[in-house]
């Protein structure tokens, strides 16, 4: 089951005051296809909500099937209880693709893709829908694998809480390109350009 991002008829994400990008608004988009591409590529996000008056943010595997996100957790655990309560969720995804190296300290930046969504979760109770959601992520990781593996057992179903979150409201934001330089800095004898992002300690390759 492949991610479906090629549908030209995809409606834009709904934009409300809380999801409207104000700082760097030119970098924002409410294009659903761009949002879906990032979700499908990462499958790891941060799930934020308020619990007992304090913020909670949990890094967790989140994947997409159609126009909904799916997340699973331990049945009866703290997270499943909060999601069952219908709390408002803020879900974010982000990846840094390149570091932007400037001739000035101030103009160093990053080329990135990010997405922030808002919504509430509902529990998936139907066995066929349960299997379809897990088939989606396994097939996205390795096509054809779902037919080779054992299906979830009764015990595994009982200890797993699966939730669906409609993808409705949010904003995508990204940056590309090189550094923005001040005219008076252009003659400084220092390299500038973009550098691929990598894990700490990995070899970096510069690009002008």
Beta strands, then each sheet from edge to edge (+ up, - down):
strand 1: 28-29
strand 2: 44-51
strand 3: 54-61
strand 4: 63-65
strand 5: 68-74
strand 6: 89-101
strand 7: 109-119
strand 8: 121-123
strand 9: 160-166
strand 10: 169-174
strand 11: 193-196
strand 12: 206-207
sheet 1: 1+ 10- 7+ 6- 2+ 3-
sheet 2: 1+ 10- 7+ 6- 11+ 12-
sheet 3: 4+ 5- 9+ 8-
end
